[in-house]
Amino acid sequence: MAAGEPWWQLTKTPRRGVLMGAMWTLLGLAQMLLSLAGRPHHRNTVAIGALWLMLAVGYLSSAAAQFRQQRSRTASGTPGEPGLPRPPEEI
């Protein structure tokens, strides 16, 4: 983990967080729908689907927090990533 990164961030970029959150959302919803459709050989399918949906919420909230941090950094004029050149000032 890099210095300055909060411990709760699940991904390095907001885009990856949204993609991972979307994947876990689709898997969780599919699991819940299959369990409601009557897949009789698994008793814990609802619990697994709920856990996958909670994981999706974690990824999506992490991505939203990173997106807000990037926007606030851009608005304040500080560079977004260490080591990258600062954008030119507006005239």
PENORBEL-V542889 format. One record per backbone hydrogen bond with DSSP energy under -1.0 kcal/mol. NH is the residue of the N-H (numbers start at 1). CO is the residue of the C=O. E is the energy in kcal/mol with one decimal. If there is no record, write none. Layout:
# PENORBEL-V542889
nh=NH co=CO e=E
nh=NH co=CO e=E
This chain:
# PENORBEL-V542889
nh=5 co=2 e=-1.5
nh=9 co=6 e=-1.1
nh=17 co=13 e=-1.7
nh=18 co=14 e=-2.4
nh=19 co=15 e=-2.4
nh=20 co=16 e=-2.7
nh=21 co=17 e=-2.5
nh=22 co=18 e=-2.6
nh=23 co=19 e=-2.2
nh=24 co=20 e=-2.5
nh=25 co=21 e=-2.1
nh=26 co=22 e=-2.5
nh=27 co=23 e=-2.4
nh=28 co=24 e=-2.5
nh=29 co=25 e=-2.7
nh=30 co=26 e=-2.4
nh=31 co=27 e=-2.4
nh=32 co=28 e=-2.3
nh=33 co=29 e=-2.6
nh=34 co=30 e=-2.5
nh=35 co=31 e=-2.0
nh=36 co=32 e=-2.1
nh=37 co=33 e=-1.7
nh=39 co=34 e=-1.2
nh=40 co=38 e=-1.3
nh=48 co=44 e=-2.3
nh=49 co=45 e=-2.3
nh=50 co=46 e=-2.3
nh=51 co=47 e=-2.3
nh=52 co=48 e=-2.3
nh=53 co=49 e=-2.0
nh=54 co=50 e=-2.1
nh=55 co=51 e=-2.1
nh=56 co=52 e=-2.0
nh=57 co=53 e=-2.0
nh=58 co=54 e=-1.9
nh=59 co=55 e=-2.2
nh=60 co=56 e=-2.7
nh=61 co=57 e=-2.5
nh=62 co=58 e=-2.0
nh=63 co=59 e=-2.3
nh=64 co=60 e=-2.2
nh=65 co=61 e=-2.2
nh=66 co=62 e=-2.3
nh=67 co=63 e=-2.4
nh=68 co=64 e=-2.2
nh=69 co=65 e=-2.2
nh=70 co=66 e=-2.4
nh=71 co=67 e=-2.2
nh=72 co=68 e=-2.3
nh=73 co=69 e=-2.3
nh=74 co=70 e=-2.3
nh=75 co=71 e=-2.3
nh=76 co=72 e=-1.9
nh=77 co=73 e=-1.0
nh=78 co=73 e=-1.4
nh=84 co=81 e=-1.6
